[in-house]
């Protein structure tokens, strides 16, 4: 999906009264969430086969050679959440993509 398709999709989104009450979040909660999420990336392995989680973790740590430990959590079918403890590691790993496993 390219940026134009994403922009069209976003323009088509709306909230109606049928969706229920709209709740505004306190600004401090929004800022806290942004700070916490800035250390995360999400990755998906595109295959029909189930990935061996332990092997995947070992390969990612060896290949990406991060300075600090990266926490990897499986959050769905071959969908992973990566938590970085170093902004430099996250930027370097993201810039070196796409990954191949």
Secondary structure, DSSP 8 states (H G I E B T S, - for coil): --HHHHHHHHHH----GGG-------HHHHHHHHHHHTTEEEEE---SS---HHHHHHHHHHHH--SS--EEEEEETTEEEEE-S-HHHHHHHHHT-S---
